[in-house]
Amino acid sequence: MKRVFTPIFLSLLLLSAAVLPAGAQNVESLYERYAGKPGAESVSVGQFWINLAKLVVAFGQEETELSDDETDIALKTLSHISAVRVADLSGCSEKVLAQFAEDVEKCELGGYVVLTEVHDDGDDARVLVRKEGDIITEMVVISAGEDPAIIQIEGKITEEEAAKYIASSIE
């Protein structure tokens, strides 16, 4: 019995090892896979730097030339953000960009919801969110068009607060 199952098990294991890396990317793995590619520029901003930015906005209003309303909006927005990661892939080779576009096309959402998609004259972008109830805990912007990039923002904000900030920033 052992002689029959061992070769079958090993064959399945080898087959799965060969197939899994070629599978579709998920949203979380895109940043990890492409941020370190040659030509990519990436940055991760954690809670410490977010808090420092709040101080700069709060106490450096004259230097930033923000109005009181803009300062208030910036502080409220920053209070909801815990981390930001950005990878600009515009400096990558054509081969890397082609693979990135293919991976984005095949990307599995895995818990993310599509907020919006844009397909217009070379621009191919998706805005995805991950939610816990009515709280948005993560927003990911993936652009595979003329300006290829991945922007990942973590934090906690309600849909109403997000809509309010967006509306006030447009005014």
N, C-alpha and C positions, 0 to 999 in steps of 0.2 A: 504494500500500500504506500509506504514511504517513497519507494522508487517511482511510483506513478505521480504523486503529488509534488515532489520536489522539483522535477524538471518543469512541470506546468507552472508552479509558483514562480520559479526563477524566470521563466519565459514571460510571464505576465509582469513581473517586476521590471525586467529590462524593457519591455514594450512600453510600460507606463513612464519609465524614465526617459525614453526617447520621444514620447508624445507630449508630455507635460510642458517642457520648456517651449514648445512650438505653439502652445495654446494661447488663447486670448489673454491680454493683459487686463488687470483690474485697475480701477482708478488710483488706488493707493500705491500700486507698484510703478505707475508711469513716472512719477517724480523720481523715485529711487533709481529707476533704470536710466533715465535720460539726464539728470542733473549733473552727473559726473562725466558725461561724454566730452571728447575733445571739441572745443569751440563753444561749449555751453557755459553760460554765466549763471550761477545760482547763489542764493542767499537764504538763510533761515534766521528769522527774528523771533526770539523767545519772549517770555513774560517780562524778564528784566528790561529788555530794550523797549518793549511796549510801555512799561511804566515810566521809563526815562523819556519817551516821546510825550507822554502825558504831562510830565513836568515842563518840558520845553514848550509845549503848547500853552500850558497854564501860565507860566511865568515869563515866557518870551513873546508875548502877544505883539509888542511893538516891533520886534525884529522880524516876526513872521508876516507882519502886515495883514493879519486876520481881523475881521470885524468881531464884535462881541458875539453876534449870532454864529459866525463861522467857528469861533473858538469853542462855543458851547456845543455845537454839532460835532466838532472834532473830538472833544473830550468825551462826549457821550458815546460816540462811535468807538473810540479807543477803549473805553471801559468794557465793551463787549468782546474785545479781541484778546485771545490768549497767545496766539502764535500765527506767524505768516511765513510761508515758504514760496519762493519764486524761482523758476528756472527759465531763462531766456535762451532759446535754442537757435536763434537767428544766425549765430556764427558757426553752426555745425555743418558738416559736409552734406552734400545732396543725398548721399546714401543713408545717412542717419536721419535726415528729414523725411525721406521717403518711408523708412521703416517706422518712424514716429507717426506719420499720417496713417499708415496701415494699422498700427497698434491702437491709435485713437478710434479708428473706424470699427475695429473689432472689440473695443474695450467693453468689458462687462461692468455694469453699474454697481452691483453688489451692495445694496443698501442706500445708494444715492438716488435722488429723484432729479430728473431734468427740469430745471427752472426755465431755461430758454435755450434755443439753438439759432445760430446765424449761419446761413450759407449764401454769400453774396460776393461776386467778383473776386475770387481768390481768398476770401475770408471764410474760414470754417471754424466756428467757435461754439462751445457748449458751456453753459453755466449749470453746475450740478450742486445740489444741497443734500446734506444728511440731516435728518431731523429726529428729535426725541419728543414726541407729542407735537405741540405747536412751537417748540423751541428749535431754531436752526443752530446746529452745533458745528457745522463745517460747510464751507462754500468752496467749490473748486471751479476755476475757469481754465478750460483747455482750448487752446487755439492751435490749429494745425495748418493754418493758411499762410498768408504773407508774413505774419509776425508770430512764429511758432513759440508757444510758451505754456507753462503750467503755473497757475497761481492757486495756492491753497491757503485758506484762512480758517483758523479754528477759533471757537469762542462760543458764546451763548447769547442769542438774541431772538426775541419773538418776531413772528412775521409782521405784526403791526408796527413794531419799533423799526424794523428794517424798511418797511414801506414809508414810514414817516421820515426817516433820515434821507432816503432816496428822493422823496418828493421835495424836502426842504433844500437839498443840495442842487436840485434842478432849478429852483426859483431864483 
